Amino acid sequence: MSRSYKKLWKLMIDKEINKTELTKKAKISTNAMANLGRNESVPLETLEKICAVLDCTLDDIVEFSEDENKA
């Protein structure tokens, strides 16, 4: 299963908040933000902090899909 944070980036644009601001307001590490940028796994706690700042749910920032290479 793969994940995509495209919804997060779109929501940030809509709410006019950049990565630096979100990192500070959500009190997450720059490494966590870098992992998000690479669609890598981040702790659920990190996603919860982001949702609190953006006033949204997990469904609003992350999307899961089946790996196409899986048989």
N, C-alpha and C positions, 0 to 999 in steps of 0.2 A: 504494500500500500504506500502510495506517495502522497505528499502534502504540498499545498501551494498557498502562499500568503499574498497572492495577487489582490484578494479582497481587502487585505490590510492596507496595502499601498493606495488603493483607490479610496478607501475610507479616510486615510490620512490627507489625501488631496482635498476631498470634500470638506474636511474639518479644518483645513489649512494649518496642519501641524507637520513639521519636518522630523526627520529621524533623530536629530540631536535633542529637540524639544521633548519628543516622546520618551527618549531614553532617560532624560532628567526627571520628567513628571512621573513616569512609571517606576522610577528607581530601579532600572534594569541595567545590566552591564552592556558595554559596547560590544563585547563578544556575543551576547545574546542577540543583539541587533544584527550583527554580521551573519549569524546563523540563520536568522529570519530571511536575510537578503539572499542566502544560498538555498532557501527552502529546506534547511536542515532541521532536525529535531531540537526543540527547546522545552524546558520544563513547563508543565501545566501552570505552575505558579506564575511564571513569566507571562504567559498568555492571559491569565486572570488579571494581573496588574495592568496590562495593556487595555483590556476590556474596561477596567474601572476608569481609566483615564479617558478613553474614547466613548464611554457610556454605550457599550455594545455587548453582544454575546459572542461566544466562540464561533458560531456559525457566520457571524459578520466578518470575521478576519481570517479564517482558515478553511480550506477546502481539501477534502481527501478524495483520492481516486485510486482505482485498482491499477497495479502495474501492468502495462501492456505486454511486457515480455514474459509474464507468468503464464504457465500453461494450465 
